[in-house]
Amino acid sequence: MSAAALETRNLCKRFGGVIATDHVSLTVLADELHAVIGPNGAGKSTLIGQLAGEIKPDSGELRLFDQPVTHLAVHRRAGLGLARTYQVTQIAREFSALDNVLLAVNARRGGNFRLWRNAHDDRNAVREAHAALDLVGLSGRAHTTTGTLAHGEQRQLEIAMALATAPRLLLLDEPLAGMSQGESTAMIELLRGLKHRYPILLVEHDMDAVFALADRVSVLVSGRIIASGDVASIRSNPEVRAAYLGGDAV
């Protein structure tokens, strides 16, 4: 078994009387795509926030590449190689696709934003940005204003921005949200191409995508993981079917 890229141990978070995560323990291995599924209100957003460093857990432990990061800020986790995308796309809509990725390249380098200097003058940064766009299938859209890109292309761009940070782990929050069937198919193929190149934690509503992509699946219900295993075991698990697959869509 490969080493863990990400590991949580008994992660707990309360908001008043609501238990958002209830002793959540999961492991993302260095060579896998691990999906987290669950119904609305299951605690998925709270879990992601804790993994990214945006929400402080009440108790429990989080390790990234075997380093304790439970109390590290967002930027410190990013420095260790954690890159994430958001349920609602976070992009500069007035900039070109290339400029958005250049921002990510320069943020990774740190201290590379120089007053009055045109970012396009840094040939290495531009080369890296183009490589990220090419990897997600947007090489022909580099100079297109981001706000005019189709929804699926904006999702691809956000992944390119994550890749431009030279990540060691990708945390993807519903990358297929709001997509058409054609866009979803394209995104599944993109994620399939990234699978095994990076460890990936995928939180996703689209069950076809989850079952097509995941090496392992963890099912979160009422803040608690009720099952974790390969796709076949999750499909056949009666508790999962009763709590999730046979009920309302996530």
N, C-alpha and C positions, 0 to 999 in steps of 0.2 A: 504494500500500500504506500502511496506517495505521501509526502509530508503535507501538513495542513498549511494552506495559505491564509485561512481565516478560521478562527475558532471562538465560539461564545460558550460560556459556562454559567448556567443559572441566571441569565439576564432578566432582571425584573424592573418594571416601571409602572407606577401608579399615577393616575390623574384623579385626585380626590378618592372617591369610592370605586373608580373604574380601574381594573387591572388590565393594562394595555399589553404588557408582556409578562408572562408568568413562568419564571424559571426556564427560559429558552436556552437550550444547548444545541448547537449545531456546528458542523465542521464543513468547510469548503476545501477540498483537496487541491493540490497544486496542478492537477491535470484534468479537472472536471468542470462541467457546467452543472451547477446545483440550483434547482428552481425552488422557490418558496411560493406556495399557493394557499388560498384560504378565502372564505367569504368576506363580504364587506364588513368592516368593523372587527376583523380578526386580530388586528394589531400589526399588520404588515408595514404600514407607514411609520409607526413608532419604532419598529424593529430597524428599518432602514435608517431612520434618524439616529438611532443609537450606534449603528455600525459606522455611519459617516462621521460621527462626532457632533452632530447638531442637537442631539438630545442626550442629557446625562442620565445614565441608569441609576436607579435607587440602590441596586445591589447587583452582584454578578461580576464577571470578568470577560474582557474581550482581548484577544491576542491576534496580531497581524504578523505573519511569518515568524511565529514563535516569540514575538516581542509584545510585552504588555502595553496596550494602548487605551485602556479603559478611560483614563483621565486625560488623554491627549486631545488637543484642539483639532479642528477640521484641517487646518493647513499643515499641521504636523503629520497627520495621517496621510494626507496627500503626498507629503515629502517621502513617506515610506512606500509609496506606490499605489495607494488606493485612489481610483478614479471612478466617479459615478455619473450617471445620467438621471434625469428627473422625470417624474410623471407628467409634469407640464414643462415643455421644452424651454430651456434657458439659453437663449441666443441673442445676439445683438442684431435685430432685424434690419437696421439701417445700413449695416456693413455688408460687404461681400462675403461669400462663403470662405474665401481664402483669408480675408482679414480676421474672421472669427477664429479660424484655426491658428493663425499667427498669434493671436492673443494667448491661446493656450500654450503654444510653443514657448513664447517669451515668459509666461507665468512659470513654466517649469524651470526655465533657466535661472530665473530670479535675478533681480537687479539689472535686467537687460532693457528696461524701458528708459530710453534716453530722450530728454526734452528736445524737440525740434527735429529729431532724426526720423526719417521715413523707415518704417519697419520693413518695407520691401527692399531696402538697400542691403539687408543682411541676407546674403544668398543662401547661407546654410539654413537659416530659419525658414526661408521661402521653400527651399527644397524639402525640408521636413514636413511643412504644411501641405505641399502638393502630394507627398507620399501618403499622408493620412487621408487626404481626399480621394486619392486613387484607390486606397484600400477599401473604402466604403462605397465606391462606385460613383463618385461625384467629380471626377477629374475634368469633365466637360462643363461643370457648373461653377468653377472656381471664382469667376468674376461676376457671377450673378448676385444681385442684391438678395440677401437672405430672406427678407420679407416676402419676396415674390416666388420663392421655392414652394413646391407642393409640400403638403404636410409630411408625407413619407420622406421626402428629401431633407426636410428640416430635422427629422429624427435621425437620419443617416449622418447629417452634419454634426449633431450633438455627439454621436459616437466617434466621429473623426476628431472632434475636439478632445474627447477623453483619451483617444489613442495618441494624440499629439503630446500628451503629458508623460509619455513613456511609462505606462502603468505596469504594475506587477499583479494587480487584481482589478477586475471590472465589477462594479455594482450597478446593475441596470434595473431601473425602476419603470416597469411597464413600457418598454420601448415600442410595443405594437399598439398602444392606446390610440384610438380614434382613426386607425388606418382602414383603408379600403382593402378588399380581398387581394387585389394585385399588389398593393403596397406591403401587406402582411407577408405575402409570399416572398417578396424581395428581401424583407427584413429577416425572415427566417433563414434565407440563403446566406445573407451577410453574417448572421450570428453563427451559422454552421461553419463558415470560413474562419471565424475568430476562435471557435471552440478548440481547445487543446493548445492554442497559441498563448492564451491567457486563462488563468482560473477565473470563472465567472459565477457570480451570484445573481440569478435572474428572478425578479419578482414580476409575475405576469398573470393577467386575466385570461389570455387566449390559451385555452387548453390544448388546442391542436398544436400550437407552437411549443408549449411545455413538453408535450409527449413526443414531439418530433426531435427536440433538442436536448432534453435533460439526461444526464447520466444518473443523477439522483434527484428525488423530489422530497421536500419536507412540507407537511400540511399543518398550517397554523389555524387554530380555531379558538376563539375567545382568549387569545393571548398565549395559548399553550400549543406546543407541537404534539399532535396526536399520532403522527406516523411519519416515518422517514425511510426511504428505500428506493429501489429502482422503479422504473415506470410500471413494469408488470405487477410488482407487489402493491403499488399505490392504486392501480386500476382495480385490483381484486380485493382490496382491503374493505371489509364491510363497514367499519367505523367511518372510514373516509367517504364511502359512497353515501352513507346515511347523513353525514354532517356536511358534505360538500358537493360531491359529484352528482348526487341524486336530487339536490335541492336547487336553490336559486343560483344562477351564474354568478361568479365572482365579479 
